[in-house]
Amino acid sequence: VRLVWKMHMLSTRCAAVHAATSRVFGEQLQRLYGVPIGGVWPPCLWSPAFRKEPNAFAEEAQAQRALWLQMLRDQGSEPKAIMLHAGRWSAEKRIHLLFEAVPADCALVIVGDGTSEYADLVDSAGKASNRRNVLPLRKMLSAHELRVAYQAADLFLTASDFESLGFTVIESWCSGTPVAIQPAQGHLEFVKDGVNSWFVNYDDQAKARATLESIVAVGLDKASLHDNIPEFAPMGKKFRTSDYAQDLDDEIIAPALAQGAVMQSGGVSEYTKRLFSLVGCFGVWLSLWIFTRIAYTTVQDPKFELLGRPGSASDSTPCNLTPVDTLPPKKQGHVNDSRAEPSFDVEPLLSA
């Protein structure tokens, strides 16, 4: 795995332009792995729904909000503000840190889905766990449904600390909803604390709750948002009206063509380097192809290693984790009853 990763990092030097999803993440790649960054991919809104003005979804958002409020009342909660988390229900998203961070007089609605045991933990985080102000709604939403959900909430929350950009931030802004997010990695790209949204350190549950209480206290209505985070509305409009094709040309295509022209001016020397690179690449690929297939067919009981607790990976520092043994896969005709089946333990996540 290390060899493949190093080869992958080395291959970035062969590209005319190697682009990152954010400047923050690009600087991180440069610092940790020496990867050359020649551009930054412009944010791409994956659905036209996020380009529409908030007033286009006002009625649907109010209806969705009314439905959430009724469901929360049925659980015994009368929130003065609704906070939302949307996305994949997986351990690296650290959704569990939001459960206790939400103020008692507010509610947390969680939309999305997942296939892991962690998703089951999220699904049972509400009334089943005596949290009357937490409402998990397990369902993958369409673009239209997600757009309405963002606007139906007062504030979007995420405790994720590994995003290379964090498209949910941009989607929420486009929907007219500010964010309160973990100040880490890609979240640092566009968010300015107290200027266009807020940073909340969810690693400290007490401080996170206090910060969210202060955010709600200053008001989340349109007038209060204009006074307290004046650059929030302009940022949403900027992304809703962005010209992706032009941004892509400015950030990626034009620099790539310029670099390509420089490469072509190298003449015979440049084409010789390309030929040797092609031959070398093919040789490495062929060697690995042969090795992996021989290994797969001849190894009796392969040993797999889990590098640390799921969801604990961090790109901010070089990885130096102690491997944890896991069970080998069961082959047809081979039974190993000496050890129990492995399962994902969610308890360390809750106690971390």
Beta strands, then each sheet from edge to edge (+ up, - down):
strand 1: 19-20
strand 2: 39-40
strand 3: 82-88
strand 4: 107-113
strand 5: 134-138
strand 6: 155-158
strand 7: 179-181
strand 8: 198-199
strand 9: 305-306
strand 10: 324-325
sheet 1: 1+ 2+
sheet 2: 5+ 4+ 3+ 6+ 7+ 8+
sheet 3: 9+ 10-
end
